[in-house]
Amino acid sequence: MNEKSYTELMKIGAMKRQRKENFVQDLYIDMLLLEIQLTVEKEKLLKRIDSAIDHRDKKNFYHLSKQLIEITKRFGT
């Protein structure tokens, strides 16, 4: 027979739980990094939009506004 002892079964169960926890942690870290990246990107873009408004640069303003719309879509808002 190929039966495992109680101790072996507990070790296997603990390893499976640890892998799940690691996966969830990795997923959370990836989401957090993506949100930080998008936030920084959005802040830089907003500053460039403000500058375009200050300089009355319509062409650049419209171009940057389109980029802002795309970033907003990536945020999911």
C-alpha positions as CSV (number, residue, x, y, z in Angstrom):
1,M,0.0,0.0,0.0
2,N,1.0,3.6,-0.6
3,E,-0.6,5.1,2.5
4,K,1.0,8.2,4.0
5,S,1.3,8.8,7.7
6,Y,-0.7,11.5,9.4
7,T,2.5,13.6,9.7
8,E,3.2,13.3,6.0
9,L,-0.3,14.3,5.2
10,M,-0.1,17.3,7.5
11,K,3.1,18.4,5.8
12,I,1.6,18.1,2.4
13,G,-1.4,20.1,3.5
14,A,0.8,22.8,4.9
15,M,2.9,23.0,1.8
16,K,-0.3,23.4,-0.4
17,R,-1.6,26.2,1.9
18,Q,1.8,27.9,1.7
19,R,1.8,27.9,-2.1
20,K,-1.7,29.4,-2.1
21,E,-0.6,32.1,0.3
22,N,2.5,32.9,-1.8
23,F,0.4,33.1,-4.9
24,V,-2.0,35.5,-3.2
25,Q,0.8,37.6,-1.9
26,D,2.5,37.8,-5.3
27,L,-0.8,38.8,-6.9
28,Y,-1.3,41.5,-4.3
29,I,2.2,42.8,-4.8
30,D,1.7,42.9,-8.6
31,M,-1.5,44.8,-8.2
32,L,0.0,47.2,-5.8
33,L,3.0,47.9,-8.1
34,L,0.7,48.4,-11.0
35,E,-1.4,50.9,-9.1
36,I,1.7,52.8,-8.0
37,Q,3.0,52.9,-11.6
38,L,-0.4,54.1,-13.0
39,T,-0.7,56.8,-10.2
40,V,2.8,58.2,-11.0
41,E,2.0,58.1,-14.7
42,K,-1.2,59.9,-14.2
43,E,0.4,62.6,-12.0
44,K,3.1,63.3,-14.5
45,L,0.4,63.5,-17.3
46,L,-1.7,65.9,-15.2
47,K,1.3,68.2,-14.8
48,R,1.9,68.2,-18.5
49,I,-1.7,68.9,-19.1
50,D,-1.6,71.9,-16.7
51,S,1.5,73.1,-18.5
52,A,-0.3,72.9,-21.9
53,I,-3.2,74.9,-20.5
54,D,-0.8,77.5,-19.1
55,H,0.9,77.8,-22.5
56,R,-2.5,77.7,-24.4
57,D,-1.2,74.8,-26.4
58,K,-4.5,73.2,-27.7
59,K,-2.9,70.5,-29.8
60,N,-0.8,69.2,-27.0
61,F,-3.7,69.6,-24.5
62,Y,-5.9,67.4,-26.7
63,H,-3.1,64.8,-27.2
64,L,-2.4,64.6,-23.5
65,S,-6.1,64.5,-22.7
66,K,-6.5,61.4,-24.9
67,Q,-3.6,59.8,-23.0
68,L,-5.3,60.6,-19.7
69,I,-8.5,58.9,-20.9
70,E,-6.5,55.8,-21.7
71,I,-4.8,55.8,-18.3
72,T,-8.2,56.2,-16.7
73,K,-9.4,53.2,-18.6
74,R,-6.4,51.2,-17.4
75,F,-7.3,52.2,-13.8
76,G,-10.7,50.8,-14.4
77,T,-12.5,54.0,-13.3
